[in-house]
Amino acid sequence: MNVRHALITAANPRQRTLPLQTLIDRDGTPRAALEIILREADGTGIEEFVVVVCPGDEDAYAAACGDLRSRVRFAVQPEPRGYGDAVLQGQAAIGDHPFLHLVGDHLHLSDSDLSCARQLLDIAAAEKTPVSAVQPTRENQLTSFGAVGGKLLGGDRPLYEIEAVLEKPTPTVAEQELLVPGMRAGFYLCFFGLHVLDGEIFAILDEQRAAAPDAALGLSPALAALATRRRYLALNISGRRYDIGADYGLLNAQLALSLGGRDRDLVLTQIIELLAQNGR
């Protein structure tokens, strides 16, 4: 897959300000979360970013793009009709081309020399098929993520062939439908907030919209349908995702950025001082 477009969804009305929040990046530079997300994909061959926003948010988001603004286009989701509907708003700009999809409320920190996005794009290019990033996740967090079931493929890469996709399943349902051979007990493969997809996902979303025009349109049902139509893979990414929309999510993301960056020693000192003060 020759991926030149990235699609970032940021139109959830309950979380529309999250990508505009300022954090200190690993190099010590203040940046909006949106710019950090864009930089995750920058340098991987991405030429154009399409950011899906709520009506009226274009100017605020443009200011949050930093020096990548010239490569960003905005698509508006007129009404909050679901995550899948937000993805569908990118169809006019992307067409049938393959694209990297990122969510506007997740930051990613790699554990290797390759960014999380680069790891995923390399697999998509090698396998020539859609692939989603996943991470083993404790069952008590299942209701915050989409999750997949499937089988581990041979070779030296943590790569899985997806057979089932469920959105925020309960542990009971996951135990019945999302078992993955070799996974530790109590853990499941949950989405990481990064996907490489192509125009077929738009076609599936169009079909599902036509079948239920008044219902909220999810992405996970479309990905589940994709898995029944063609080879669809999951890569266990070497890295961590940070959901900035979760409780203390911005705090956790900021700590992760700081502890993995230039100011690690300074931040560690401040944390120790804070713990000492509150331990009295």
Summary of the structure (lengths in Angstrom):
residues: 280
radius of gyration: 18.7
end to end distance: 57.0
largest distance: 61.4
contacts: 934
relative contact order: 0.18
helix: 39%
strand: 27%
